[in-house]
């Protein structure tokens, strides 16, 4: 399975990720990437995060 994530939309729709973004945009992106990496280790899906 290939999962494609609209990074900024997900960050802004998630309360927990939004808290990281309130510090800086880079913090929000880094936390989304960190969480996605953890998910990928357990599921082995191909994941693409698009920040546009």
Protein Blocks (a to p, Z undefined) as FASTA:
>chain_A
ZZdddfklmmmmpmklmmmmmmpmklmmmmmmmmmmmmmmmnopacddddZZ
